[in-house]
Amino acid sequence: MKFKKALIWSCMTGKPHPSLNKKEQTIEGVMPLVEALFPGVNYYSITGFGQVMRECVIPALKKRFPELLTTSAEKIKPTAMMEVAAVLPSKGYEWQDSARWKTKFEKCLATA
């Protein structure tokens, strides 16, 4: 699935990219990226969303796209898109509750 490079950069750096509109900077705007990376993932609340971002999404993005960490916002074109493939499916809260899932995820990060 394709996403704006600015959105991925923003998630990784924690900074809002100037080309993103207000909706793209909200949880609703980032949810499709979370689902693309971890199909089936569930989180109950804003706190849960923040946790899945910190523990899963951001580490996965940093592993896959390390070059974006050193790219300035000005170098990212507003229309640039990036292909994002699934990292690891999660059956609901498996990402949070299953030691087996966490071990698989750590292996994905180590080999990606």
N, C-alpha and C positions, 0 to 999 in steps of 0.2 A: 504494500500500500504506500502511496506517496503522500508526503507531508512537506509543509514549508520548511525549508532549511532554517529560517529565522525562528520557527517554533521549537525546533530541536535544539538550536543554539541557546535559546532562552531557557528551556528546561535544564540544560546542562550547566549553564552559568548562573542561573538564578536572577538574571537581569532581563528586563523587558526589552525586546527588540523594537526599535522605532517603527518598523513597517507592520507590526502586528496591530490589529484593531482590538478594542476592549474585550470583545467576546473571545477572541483567540487567546487572550491572556487569563481567561477564567478556567475554573475546573472543567466546565462544560466544553471549552475549546480544546483542552488537553486530553479529555477522556478517550477520544478515538485513538490517540497515540498509545495510551496505556493498553487499550484493548488490542491494538495491532501487535504490540510487543508481547503481551501476556494474555492470549485469548482465554476467556472464561473467568478472568480474575474478578473477585468481588471485594468491595470495601463498603462499609456501612455508613460512614460519616465523612465529614471534611477531614477529621483527624486521621481516619483510615486511608483516605486518598493521599494525604501528606505522607503517611507511613509507606504506602506502596510506591510513591514517587522516590522517597529517600532510600528505601531498601532494595528496590527492584529496578525501576525505570531509569533513574539517573545513573546508577552503576552500569547498567546495560548500554545506555547511550554513550557513556564515557569510554567504555571498552570498544564499542563499534566505531565510534567517530572521534577518536582522540584529537584529530587535527582541528576540530571545532573549538576546543578549549583554548587554543592559541590564536584563533581568528577574531579579528575585531568586528564589531557590529557593522561598521562602514563597508567592510569587504563582503558582506552577505547581501546579495541582490534580493529585493523584495519578492520577486517572482520565482526565485530558485527553489526547486523541489528536490527531495531526497527519497529514495526508496527505503522503506523500513519493513523488515521481515520479522516474523514471530521469533521470540527467543525461547519461550517455554510456556506451554499452556498451563493453566491453573484451574482446577475444579473448585470454583468458589473461593473459599478462604484457605485453600491448600497452601498458597504462598506464605501464609502466616502460621498455619497450624501443623504443617507436615515437615518433619526433619528430613524425610526422604526427598521432598520437593526442594527444600533448601540446599541439600547436597547436590542435586542435579543442577540447580541454578549456579552454585559455586563452580561446578565443573564447566558449565557454559561460559562463565566469565573467564575461567582459566584458559579455555581453548579458543575463545572467540577472537 
